[in-house]
Amino acid sequence: MRHLYRPLFAALTLLAASQAPASPSLDKQVGAAVKPIMQSYAIPGMAIAISHKGQQHFFEYGVASRESGQAVDRHTLFELGSISKLFTATLGAYAEASGTLNLSDNASQYLPVLRGTAFDHISLLDLATYTAGGLPLQFPDAVSSERQMLDYYRNWQAVYPPGMQRLYSNPSIGLFGHLAAASLAKPFQQLMEKDLLPQLGMQESYVRIPAEQMRRYAWGYRDDKAVRVSPGALDAEAYGLKSTAADMLRFIDANLHPGKLPAPLRQAISSTHRGYYQIGDMTQALGWERYARPISLEKLQAGNSAEMALQPQPVKRFSAPERAEGDLLLNKTGSTNGFGAYILLLPTRDTGLVILANRNYPNAERVRLALQLLEAIDH
């Protein structure tokens, strides 16, 4: 097995973009878009980072904690929720680039306890793209330990033929991440925090936040109560990452400029942008959800709707992975009980942004805000 970790101080320098002081006009436009949403949904704090044609812009509003009054800044740690799936997908693509797995392999090949189960006929790609055959959005409440998790998978039966229906699922991509880590012969958390994140130049992101960094961890809010995400089965793989606006901008730049990364991570990043099937206007990539531009606000909101997340959707699968060519928009939402996040890439425009908030608010408003920010940055 090829070693995942390599010193990358040179790569960090290559990935660094120049920070541009925001003009008073841009500050005003961004504030005019952000503040009404914060007021409407009682969002205590929000951090926004934009990379645009090699320049970085940061905008911070409100507080990380209502109780302490600590202000949000670009180094405040927010829960990413399902944006964590992008990192899980990247790790799986890295494992494939390293030769330790193949996305077309059956899942049971990588975990002996799954042999003789439904996973003999479900591929790693099916798991990564939510087409395993009906794995639910969440594990049942009774599943908390690793043994209970494995028992659940051993007894689970597909509702649909694998590869035919998309049903967004934490147990689906969570198992994909678990098996990718098994192929690399290290625990998932270790691979993420010690290997993958450092390769991406990310020094402020964690699955489990160290004690000395807890002061930077925002509180999320739900029903006016301060909350944080609770541990759960395969939480690290599906929704457990915490990061900052500054670090997420490094991830954005890695996706916009993968050629600056060392191989095979360069190959892995590019692989996550390839499309595998179509649902309406949305193309499912590896972690990312992709659209051809131009795309209207309404269509982008529909692709990020509750219906897309909660209802099974028939898919039109491509005969071969579709390359990321043309004018594309890639995005992903993420939520926990107390946090809401959104990330968007426009590769041909060399632009990306991330919006982090310590309250869960509607995806439609996140999409609307992102498009308003893009319009502001263009003027």
N, C-alpha and C positions, 0 to 999 in steps of 0.2 A: 504494500500500500504506500502510495506516495504521501509524504507528510503534508498536512494541510497548512501548517503554520510556517511562515517565513518572515524574517524581519523586513519591514516595509517602510522604513523612514523615508526612503527616496520616493516611494509611491505616494506617500502622504503629501510630499512636496508637489508632486505632479498633479495631484487631485485638488490641491488648494486653489480656490478661486479668490480673486481680489474682492475685498469688501468695499462696496460703494456706499458712501453716506447718502441716505435717502433725501431727496429734495423736499423742501417744505410742501410743494404741490403733491408729490407722491404720498408723503405722510398724511396729508389732508384727505386724499382720495381713499387710501386704505382705511384710515380711521372712520371715514363716513360710511364705508361698507361694513366694517367690523362692529362698531359700537351699537348700532340698532339690533343686531343679532344677539350680542351679549345681553342687551337689556331685555329683549323679547323672551329669551330662554333662561334668564338669570344665570348666565355663565360667569363664574367668578374670575377666571383668568384664561388668557389665550396667547399662544406664541405662534407666530407665522414666520416662515423662512422661504425665500424665493431665490432661485438661481436663474439668472437671465443673461445669456450671452457672456458667460465668464465672470459676472459680477454677482455678489451676494447681497441680499437685503434682508434685514431682520426687523420685525415689528412685535412689540410685547405690550400686553394690556392686562390690567387687573392684578389679582393676587393668586398665589399658589396655595394659600391657606387663609380662609376667612378668620380663623381663630388667632393666628399669629400676625396676620397682615403682611406676610412676606410677599414681596412683589415677584411677578413672573419675569424671567429673563430667558435668554437663549440657552442657558445651561440648566433650566428647570426640568426635572424628569417627569414626563407624562407617561401614562399607560397607553400603549399603541393599540391594544385590542387586536383585531384581525389583520392589521397591517403587519403583525408578526408573521403572518403566513407568507409574506414576500421573502422573508429571511429564511424560513423553512424551505421554500421553493428554491431559493438560491443555494442552500446547502445541498439539497437533493441534486440540483444541476451540477454542482461542484463534484459530488460523488460520482456522477456519471462521467464527467470530464476526466476524473481521476481514474476511471476504469473499475470502480468498486461496485457499481450497479448499472443496470440498464432499465430505462423507464418501461420498456415493453415486457420485462420479466414479471412473473406472477409474484404477488406479495408474499405468499407462503414460503417462497424460496429463501427469504431472508430472516424468517423466524420459525424455527422448527415446531413450536407449539401450534402454529396455524395450519400445519399440513393436515390434509384430510378434511378441511373446512371449505366454506365458500371462497376463501381467499386463494385456493388453488386455481381459480378461474378469474381472478381480479388482478389487473396489472397495477404496478406502481403508478403509472400514468393515470389510471382510473381513480386511484386514491387522491392523487395530487390535483385532479381537476373535478372532483366531486361527482364522478360518474361510476362509482363502485356498485351502484344498484339500490340505493335508498338508505344509506347510512344517515341517521338523523342529524339535526343541527347540533344537538348536545347529547352527551351521555345521559342515561337515566340517573336520577338522583342517587340511587343505590350504589352506583359505581364510583368508588373513590380510591381504592388501593390498586396497585399494579396487578395483583392477583385477580381482583374483580374485573379490571379492565380486560385482561387476557381471557377470562371466562366469558365476558360479553362478546368479544370477537369470535371465540370458538363456537358459540351458540347462535350467532347472528346468521340470518338467512336473507339473501338478496330479495328485494321486492320487484326489481326490474332487471332485465338482462344487463350485465355490465357494459358500459360505454354508450348507453342509449338515452339516459335521462340524467340531467344535472339536478342534484339536490345539495345545496350548500351545506357543508358539514364540518364541524370541528373534529369528530372522530375519524373522518376520512383523511383530511390533510394531516391531522395529528399522527395517525398511524404511518403515513408517508414519511414524516419527519423522524419518527422513531426507527423506522426501517433504514432510512438513509444513514442515521447515526450508527446503527448496527453494522452497516456495510463498511463504515469507516473505523469500526472497532473502538469507538470512544463514546462516552455519554453525551447526549444531545447538548446539555447545558455547557459542558466543557468545550465541545466543538464550537458552539456559538460564541461564548464569551472569550475563549482563549485563542481561537483560530480564525473563524470567519469574520467576526466584527473587527478585529485588529487588521485583517487584510483589507477590509473596506475603509480603513482609516478611522474607524469609530471607537473612540475611547470613553464615551459617556453613555453607553448603552448596556443594559443588564437584563438577564432573566431573573436573578435574585440580587437585589441591590445590596452592596456591602454596607455594613453598619456606618462606616465613615462617610458614606454618600447619602444617607437617609435624610439629611437636612435639606437636600435639593429635591426630594421627592414630593411632588404636589399631592394635596388631598383632592380626591374627586368628590362630587356632591350629587346626591340623589335625595329628593324629598327633604331638602335642607339639612341633610345629615352628611357628615364627612365619611367617605367610604374609600376603600381600596380593594383591588381584586383579591379574591381568595384562591388558594391553591386548588387545583382539580386535576383529574386524569388528563395527561398530555397537555396541560395548560401551557407549558413552555413552547411546545411545538405549534399550538393553534392560536394563542392569544396572550402570551405571558410576557412579551418584551416591553421594557420601559426605555425611553430614549428622550433626547433633548432636540430642540429645533436645530441647534448647531450640528449635532451628530446626524440628524436626518438629512440635512443638506449635503453632508458628505456621501450619504447613501444615494441621494439624487444625482450628485455629480458622478458617482461611480457608474450609475445607470446611463447617464447622458454621454459619458466618455469611457466606456469599458476598455477601449484600446490602450488607455494609460495604466491599466491593471496588469499584473503578471498573469501569465497562463498557469493553470487552467481556469482561474477565476474569471478572466476575461471571457472565455468561452461560456462559462456558467451564466454570467450576467446576460450575454446575448441570447442564450437558450431560454431564459425566463421570459423573453419578449416574443417568442414564437407562438403562433396560434394553433390550437388543436381542434376547436369546433366553434360553430356559430349558433347564437341564440338571438334572433332579431338583429339589432344593430351591434350587439356585443360579441366580440371574439374572446373566448377564454384562452388566455395564455397560461404560463406556469406561475401561479400566484397573481399576476397582473390581469386586469380586465381591460380589453383593448377596443378602440373604436377608430374608424376611418374619419378623418376630418374633411370638410366641416361637419360638425355635429351640433344639433340644437340643444339648448338647455333642457328642454322637455325630454328629449330622447336620452340624454345623459342621466337625467334624474330617474327616468324609467329603468335604466340599466342598474341603478343603485337603489332600487325600490325594495320595500318589504316583500313584495310578491316574488322578486328574483331571489331573495334570500330564503324565503319560507316555503315556496311552492316548487314541486318538481317541474322541470322544463325539458321538453324534448330537444335533443341537440342534433345539429347537422355536422357530423364529424368529417374533417378533411382527410383525404387519402394519405397525405403526408403533412408534417408540421409546416405551417405557413410562415414564411420568413417575415420579419418586421420591416416591411418596405413601404414607402410612401409617407404621406403626411398622417401620422397616427397620434392618438391620445391614449395614454395608459393611466389607469387610476386604481385606487383601492381605498375603501373605507375601513375603519376599525372602531369598535366600541367596547367598553366594559360598563359596569353599572354606573360608574362615576365619571367616565371620560369619553370623549368623542374625537376622532382623528380622521384626516383625509390627506391623501398624497396623490399628486398628478404629475405626469411627464408629457412634454411635447418635444420629442427628440429632434425633429427637423428644425425646430425653432430654438434649440439649445436652451430650453426653459423647463423648470420644474418647481413645484412648490409643495409645502407641507403646512397643514393647519392643525394645531394641537390645542385641545380645550379640556378643562377639568369639569365638564358636565357633558353627559350624553344628550345630543340634540339631533333633530331630524337630518338624515342624509341629504334630503333635497336642499336644505339650507346650506349644507357644507358645499355641495356642488355649485349652487348659485353664488356663494361667496367666492369660491375659487375662480369662477369665470369673471367675476367682477375684478378680482385682483389681477388676473391676466390682462384684462382691458386696461387697468390702471398702469401696469408696468410697461405697456406698449406705448404709452403716451408721454 
